[in-house]
């Protein structure tokens, strides 16, 4: 399930991916910050498909890249098969 907040997240099932409160911001300099992704949470159960839809420029691609840690999220967590990706670096990632 996907959305903002955490009420929709499931507590049971064979979850392979869990994203909690993911935030991605880009500093443009001069005190300007672009908030590309704000507080997105979702989970995926093995065999499930998730579609992310929205208008052009709303952050869909940035969300997908941040799950893969390119770029690293500003805040939030991403767990894949029980491993916290946002805490991994280098070869471990």
Buried (B, 14 or more C-beta within 10 A) or exposed (E): EBEEEEEEBEEEEEBBBBBBBBBBBEEEEEEEEEEBBBBBBBBBBEEEEEEEEEEEEEBBEBBEBBBEBEEBBBEBBBBBEEEEBBEEEEEEE
